[in-house]
Amino acid sequence: VQLQASGGGLVQAGGSLRLSCAASGSTFTIDLMGWYRQYPGKQRELVASISRAASTNYAESVKGRFTISRDNAKNTVYLQMNSLKPEDTATYYCYAPSRYSLDDYWGQGTLVTVSS
């Protein structure tokens, strides 16, 4: 499975960005898709995840501001980020664990920078 992320950039505090992640290859092997973010020198942390059945999970720090969604027909997951804060500045990674093995699939990181 290959994950192609896009949509990062520079935005002012209070603004919005939408990240996209398209999965290709053996997409039948994945169910859950999500986004992690990583601050410099820190471990990656879960931002949000969504199952094929649209069950969602969010980090407390983004609840009410970020919305994760997916288009199963396009094998694409989205992260709508509103009311962005400088502390949301990080590299965001698309993620999908395999249903049938211990493999985890990661997209390339996309940098989100929120200026104050």
RASUL-V202703 format. One record per run of one state. SS is the DSSP state (h for helix, s for strand, l for the rest). FROM is the first residue (numbers start at 0). TO is the last residue. If there is no record, write none. Layout:
SS/FROM/TO
SS/FROM/TO
//
This chain:
l/0/0
s/1/5
l/6/7
s/8/11
l/12/15
s/16/23
l/24/25
h/26/28
s/29/29
l/30/31
s/32/37
l/38/43
s/44/49
l/50/54
s/55/57
l/58/58
h/59/61
l/62/64
s/65/70
l/71/74
s/75/80
l/81/84
h/85/87
l/88/88
s/89/97
l/98/102
s/103/105
l/106/108
s/109/114
l/115/115
//
